[in-house]
Amino acid sequence: MIVNVCYQLVTFINLNISDTSLPIYTFINKETNEIQDIRMSIKEYSEFKSDILERHFDQAPSLGDPVRLGLLKPSGAFNEVLSKIHERTPYSKLNENLSRNP
């Protein structure tokens, strides 16, 4: 059983080591608590079965821009760049945006 799982892992890793367009799935080994990242296609993932490895979610995916969501403010350096663009661009409305984000 363990040999079969190891063979599956080696096969997936060897086949997908050069293809960076495939998604990376994170698994945790139930016996050793070791976390492993495996790159495989969605089809391979749906067919992948293991008694030892379990899918592991360590963080929620980032789905938004923290500045636009209001969680972070733009840095002062970024605001300085925007003000220089505003100075050199006629009819620019960047000044209105800068006055809203102190």
Backbone as a printed PyTorch tensor [residue, N CA C, xyz], in Angstrom:
tensor([[[  0.8220,  -1.1950,   0.0000],
         [  0.0000,   0.0000,   0.0000],
         [  0.8660,   1.2600,   0.0000]],

        [[  1.8430,   1.3210,   0.9030],
         [  2.7260,   2.4830,   0.9770],
         [  3.5570,   2.5950,  -0.2990]],

        [[  4.0080,   1.4540,  -0.8200],
         [  4.7990,   1.4690,  -2.0440],
         [  3.9690,   2.0330,  -3.1980]],

        [[  2.7050,   1.6770,  -3.2690],
         [  1.8250,   2.1620,  -4.3260],
         [  1.6560,   3.6790,  -4.2300]],

        [[  1.4470,   4.2050,  -3.0320],
         [  1.2880,   5.6470,  -2.8500],
         [  2.5720,   6.3680,  -3.2130]],

        [[  3.7080,   5.8320,  -2.7830],
         [  4.9980,   6.4480,  -3.1120],
         [  5.2170,   6.4370,  -4.6220]],

        [[  4.8650,   5.3400,  -5.2770],
         [  5.0010,   5.2590,  -6.7280],
         [  4.1250,   6.3070,  -7.4110]],

        [[  2.8820,   6.4850,  -6.8980],
         [  1.9980,   7.5020,  -7.4610],
         [  2.6050,   8.8920,  -7.3040]],

        [[  3.1580,   9.1750,  -6.1420],
         [  3.7690,  10.4780,  -5.9020],
         [  4.9420,  10.7140,  -6.8320]],

        [[  5.8230,   9.7320,  -6.9390],
         [  6.9950,   9.8760,  -7.7950],
         [  6.5600,  10.0510,  -9.2380]],

        [[  5.5610,   9.3170,  -9.6610],
         [  5.0630,   9.4320, -11.0300],
         [  4.4990,  10.8240, -11.2830]],

        [[  3.6740,  11.3230, -10.3640],
         [  3.1040,  12.6590, -10.5360],
         [  4.1960,  13.7190, -10.5280]],

        [[  5.1320,  13.6080,  -9.6260],
         [  6.2030,  14.6030,  -9.5290],
         [  7.0660,  14.5780, -10.7790]],

        [[  7.4550,  13.3970, -11.2370],
         [  8.3110,  13.2930, -12.4150],
         [  7.6170,  13.7830, -13.6750]],

        [[  6.3550,  13.4880, -13.8200],
         [  5.6400,  13.9060, -15.0130],
         [  5.4150,  15.4090, -15.0500]],

        [[  5.2550,  16.0150, -13.8940],
         [  4.8160,  17.4070, -13.8440],
         [  5.8890,  18.3890, -13.4030]],

        [[  7.1120,  17.9550, -13.2980],
         [  8.1400,  18.8410, -12.7580],
         [  8.4380,  20.0150, -13.6850]],

        [[  8.2850,  19.8410, -14.9920],
         [  8.6180,  20.9150, -15.9130],
         [  7.3990,  21.7450, -16.3180]],

        [[  6.2090,  21.2840, -16.0440],
         [  5.0050,  21.9940, -16.4580],
         [  4.5270,  22.8890, -15.3230]],

        [[  4.7240,  24.1940, -15.4780],
         [  4.3330,  25.1290, -14.4170],
         [  2.9090,  25.6360, -14.5790]],

        [[  2.2020,  25.1740, -15.6140],
         [  0.8380,  25.6450, -15.8160],
         [ -0.1870,  24.8140, -15.0410]],

        [[  0.2430,  23.7370, -14.4210],
         [ -0.6740,  22.8810, -13.6690],
         [ -0.8570,  23.4110, -12.2540]],

        [[ -2.0390,  23.2110, -11.6740],
         [ -2.2500,  23.6590, -10.2930],
         [ -1.4450,  22.8290,  -9.2980]],

        [[ -1.1510,  23.4430,  -8.1740],
         [ -0.4090,  22.7770,  -7.1050],
         [ -1.4010,  22.4480,  -5.9930]],

        [[ -1.4260,  21.1970,  -5.5910],
         [ -2.2920,  20.7430,  -4.5080],
         [ -1.4210,  20.4190,  -3.3040]],

        [[ -1.8790,  20.8140,  -2.1360],
         [ -1.1420,  20.5650,  -0.9060],
         [ -1.7830,  19.3950,  -0.1740]],

        [[ -0.9440,  18.4290,   0.1920],
         [ -1.3970,  17.2450,   0.9060],
         [ -0.6300,  17.1230,   2.2160]],

        [[ -1.2420,  16.4660,   3.1930],
         [ -0.5600,  16.1610,   4.4430],
         [ -0.5220,  14.6430,   4.5880]],

        [[  0.6480,  14.1380,   4.9330],
         [  0.8280,  12.7100,   5.1560],
         [  0.2880,  12.3990,   6.5480]],

        [[ -0.7050,  11.5280,   6.6350],
         [ -1.3480,  11.2310,   7.9190],
         [ -0.4180,  10.5360,   8.8930]],

        [[  0.5570,   9.7950,   8.3720],
         [  1.4560,   9.0450,   9.2510],
         [  2.5770,   9.9150,   9.8080]],

        [[  3.1300,  10.7990,   8.9770],
         [  4.2910,  11.5840,   9.4060],
         [  3.9620,  13.0560,   9.6370]],

        [[  2.7410,  13.4830,   9.3090],
         [  2.3190,  14.8880,   9.3890],
         [  3.1850,  15.8090,   8.5320]],

        [[  3.8000,  15.2680,   7.4950],
         [  4.6090,  16.0490,   6.5720],
         [  3.7000,  16.6390,   5.5010]],

        [[  3.9110,  17.9120,   5.1890],
         [  3.1170,  18.6020,   4.1700],
         [  3.8720,  18.5470,   2.8550]],

        [[  3.1470,  18.1590,   1.7820],
         [  3.7570,  18.0130,   0.4640],
         [  2.9310,  18.7620,  -0.5620]],

        [[  3.6000,  19.4640,  -1.4590],
         [  2.9460,  20.1220,  -2.5820],
         [  3.1460,  19.2600,  -3.8150]],

        [[  2.0440,  18.9490,  -4.5030],
         [  2.1000,  18.1070,  -5.6900],
         [  1.4080,  18.8450,  -6.8250]],

        [[  2.0900,  18.9350,  -7.9510],
         [  1.5530,  19.5940,  -9.1360],
         [  0.9280,  18.5260, -10.0260]],

        [[ -0.3770,  18.6790, -10.3170],
         [ -1.0610,  17.7230, -11.1770],
         [ -2.2630,  18.3930, -11.8190]],

        [[ -2.7490,  17.7920, -12.8880],
         [ -3.9100,  18.3550, -13.5700],
         [ -5.1650,  18.1000, -12.7310]],

        [[ -6.2240,  18.7750, -13.0790],
         [ -7.4880,  18.5960, -12.3670],
         [ -7.9960,  17.1690, -12.5530]],

        [[ -7.8240,  16.6350, -13.7550],
         [ -8.2410,  15.2650, -14.0180],
         [ -7.4450,  14.2890, -13.1590]],

        [[ -6.1180,  14.4840, -13.0860],
         [ -5.2880,  13.6110, -12.2490],
         [ -5.6960,  13.7100, -10.7880]],

        [[ -6.0150,  14.9380, -10.3410],
         [ -6.4210,  15.1260,  -8.9510],
         [ -7.7280,  14.4000,  -8.6560]],

        [[ -8.6690,  14.4440,  -9.6050],
         [ -9.9480,  13.7680,  -9.3790],
         [ -9.7820,  12.2510,  -9.3460]],

        [[ -8.7470,  11.7330, -10.0180],
         [ -8.4950,  10.2900, -10.0200],
         [ -7.5370,   9.8620,  -8.9090]],

        [[ -6.8850,  10.8210,  -8.2710],
         [ -5.8840,  10.5240,  -7.2450],
         [ -6.5730,  10.0560,  -5.9650]],

        [[ -6.1970,   8.8620,  -5.5070],
         [ -6.7640,   8.3140,  -4.2690],
         [ -5.6160,   7.8190,  -3.4080]],

        [[ -5.6820,   8.1390,  -2.1330],
         [ -4.6330,   7.7170,  -1.2290],
         [ -5.1990,   7.5660,   0.1780]],

        [[ -4.7630,   6.5090,   0.8480],
         [ -5.1470,   6.3180,   2.2440],
         [ -4.2180,   7.0840,   3.1740]],

        [[ -3.0330,   7.4150,   2.6860],
         [ -2.0380,   8.0720,   3.5260],
         [ -2.0860,   9.5870,   3.3810]],

        [[ -2.3030,  10.0600,   2.1490],
         [ -2.3110,  11.4980,   1.9110],
         [ -3.7280,  12.0490,   1.9740]],

        [[ -3.8450,  13.2070,   2.5900],
         [ -5.1300,  13.8890,   2.7260],
         [ -4.9370,  15.3310,   2.2790]],

        [[ -5.9010,  15.8870,   1.5850],
         [ -5.8030,  17.2630,   1.1050],
         [ -5.6880,  18.2020,   2.2920]],

        [[ -4.7860,  19.1650,   2.1980],
         [ -4.5050,  20.0770,   3.3060],
         [ -4.7180,  21.5130,   2.8320]],

        [[ -5.5000,  22.2700,   3.5920],
         [ -5.7480,  23.6730,   3.2920],
         [ -5.1480,  24.4920,   4.4280]],

        [[ -4.0360,  25.1860,   4.1460],
         [ -3.3810,  25.9420,   5.2060],
         [ -3.7950,  27.4080,   5.2330]],

        [[ -4.3680,  27.9120,   4.1410],
         [ -4.8600,  29.2860,   4.1500],
         [ -5.9300,  29.4490,   3.0810]],

        [[ -6.7520,  30.4460,   3.2610],
         [ -7.7860,  30.7270,   2.2690],
         [ -7.1520,  31.4120,   1.0700]],

        [[ -7.6580,  31.1730,  -0.1240],
         [ -7.0870,  31.8290,  -1.2950],
         [ -7.3450,  33.3270,  -1.2640]],

        [[ -6.4240,  34.0780,  -1.7990],
         [ -6.5580,  35.5210,  -1.8830],
         [ -7.4410,  35.8630,  -3.0730]],

        [[ -8.5770,  36.4850,  -2.8090],
         [ -9.5340,  36.7390,  -3.8730],
         [ -9.7530,  38.2170,  -4.1650]],

        [[ -9.0480,  39.0980,  -3.4940],
         [ -9.2840,  40.5120,  -3.7200],
         [ -8.0460,  41.3420,  -3.4480]],

        [[ -8.0910,  42.5730,  -3.9050],
         [ -7.0010,  43.5190,  -3.6910],
         [ -7.2030,  44.1690,  -2.3230]],

        [[ -6.2570,  44.0100,  -1.4010],
         [ -6.4600,  44.5570,  -0.0570],
         [ -6.5780,  46.0780,  -0.0300]],

        [[ -5.9730,  46.7770,  -1.0000],
         [ -6.0950,  48.2340,  -1.0380],
         [ -7.5070,  48.6180,  -1.4530]],

        [[ -8.0220,  47.9730,  -2.4920],
         [ -9.3740,  48.3000,  -2.9470],
         [-10.4360,  47.8670,  -1.9480]],

        [[-10.1530,  46.8270,  -1.1910],
         [-11.0950,  46.3810,  -0.1700],
         [-11.0490,  47.2450,   1.0800]],

        [[-10.0630,  48.1370,   1.1630],
         [ -9.9410,  49.0250,   2.3050],
         [ -9.1930,  48.4140,   3.4760]],

        [[ -8.5350,  47.2780,   3.2640],
         [ -7.7870,  46.6430,   4.3420],
         [ -6.4110,  47.2770,   4.5250]],

        [[ -5.8270,  47.7600,   3.4390],
         [ -4.5240,  48.4260,   3.4730],
         [ -4.6290,  49.7640,   2.7630]],

        [[ -3.7980,  50.7060,   3.1640],
         [ -3.7290,  51.9840,   2.4740],
         [ -2.5310,  51.9490,   1.5260]],

        [[ -2.6270,  52.6550,   0.3880],
         [ -1.4740,  52.7170,  -0.5120],
         [ -0.3030,  53.3870,   0.1940]],

        [[  0.8900,  52.9670,  -0.1540],
         [  2.0820,  53.5240,   0.5000],
         [  2.2910,  54.9680,   0.0670]],

        [[  3.0680,  55.6850,   0.8550],
         [  3.3810,  57.0770,   0.5320],
         [  4.1490,  57.1930,  -0.7700]],

        [[  5.0110,  56.2220,  -1.0480],
         [  5.7720,  56.2440,  -2.3000],
         [  4.8370,  56.1240,  -3.4960]],

        [[  3.8180,  55.2790,  -3.3830],
         [  2.8560,  55.1250,  -4.4750],
         [  2.0820,  56.4190,  -4.6860]],

        [[  1.6650,  57.0580,  -3.5960],
         [  0.9530,  58.3280,  -3.7140],
         [  1.8410,  59.4020,  -4.3220]],

        [[  3.1410,  59.3620,  -4.0300],
         [  4.0820,  60.3170,  -4.6200],
         [  4.1740,  60.1110,  -6.1400]],

        [[  4.2140,  58.8820,  -6.5700],
         [  4.2380,  58.5870,  -8.0070],
         [  2.9650,  59.0890,  -8.6690]],

        [[  1.8200,  58.8650,  -8.0300],
         [  0.5650,  59.3520,  -8.5880],
         [  0.5430,  60.8750,  -8.6830]],

        [[  1.0990,  61.5510,  -7.6900],
         [  1.1060,  63.0210,  -7.7340],
         [  2.0160,  63.5260,  -8.8490]],

        [[  3.1350,  62.8460,  -9.1100],
         [  4.0080,  63.2410, -10.2250],
         [  3.3230,  63.0100, -11.5600]],

        [[  2.5700,  61.9330, -11.6810],
         [  1.8110,  61.6850, -12.9070],
         [  0.7720,  62.7830, -13.0880]],

        [[  0.1160,  63.1600, -12.0070],
         [ -0.9110,  64.1980, -12.0630],
         [ -0.3130,  65.5280, -12.5200]],

        [[  0.8740,  65.8730, -12.0230],
         [  1.5170,  67.1380, -12.3900],
         [  1.8430,  67.1810, -13.8850]],

        [[  2.1650,  66.0420, -14.4600],
         [  2.6160,  66.0080, -15.8580],
         [  1.5080,  65.6350, -16.8510]],

        [[  0.3120,  65.3980, -16.3540],
         [ -0.7850,  64.9870, -17.2230],
         [ -1.9000,  66.0230, -17.1690]],

        [[ -2.1300,  66.7100, -18.3090],
         [ -3.2180,  67.6920, -18.2960],
         [ -4.5890,  67.0130, -18.1900]],

        [[ -5.5030,  67.6620, -17.5200],
         [ -6.8780,  67.1880, -17.3240],
         [ -6.9380,  65.8780, -16.5240]],

        [[ -5.9290,  65.6340, -15.7320],
         [ -5.8970,  64.4130, -14.9230],
         [ -6.8140,  64.5690, -13.7130]],

        [[ -7.4850,  63.5100, -13.3520],
         [ -8.3540,  63.5140, -12.1760],
         [ -7.7120,  62.7690, -11.0110]],

        [[ -6.4100,  62.5300, -11.1110],
         [ -5.7250,  61.8400, -10.0150],
         [ -5.7360,  62.6580,  -8.7400]],

        [[ -5.7820,  63.9540,  -8.8460],
         [ -5.7950,  64.8090,  -7.6650],
         [ -7.0190,  64.5140,  -6.8000]],

        [[ -8.1480,  64.2270,  -7.4390],
         [ -9.3430,  63.8880,  -6.6770],
         [ -9.1450,  62.5830,  -5.9140]],

        [[ -8.5070,  61.6170,  -6.5600],
         [ -8.2580,  60.3240,  -5.8950],
         [ -7.2510,  60.4710,  -4.7520]],

        [[ -6.2430,  61.3210,  -4.9430],
         [ -5.2420,  61.5070,  -3.8960],
         [ -5.8350,  62.2050,  -2.6800]],

        [[ -6.7700,  63.1170,  -2.8990],
         [ -7.3490,  63.8260,  -1.7520],
         [ -8.2530,  62.9190,  -0.9240]],

        [[ -8.7810,  61.8420,  -1.5320],
         [ -9.6090,  60.8950,  -0.7730],
         [ -8.7720,  59.9150,   0.0450]],

        [[ -7.5390,  59.6220,  -0.3950],
         [ -6.6560,  58.6780,   0.3070],
         [ -5.4990,  59.4180,   0.9450]],

        [[ -5.6700,  59.9040,   2.1630],
         [ -4.6000,  60.6850,   2.7960],
         [ -3.3870,  59.8310,   3.1050]]])
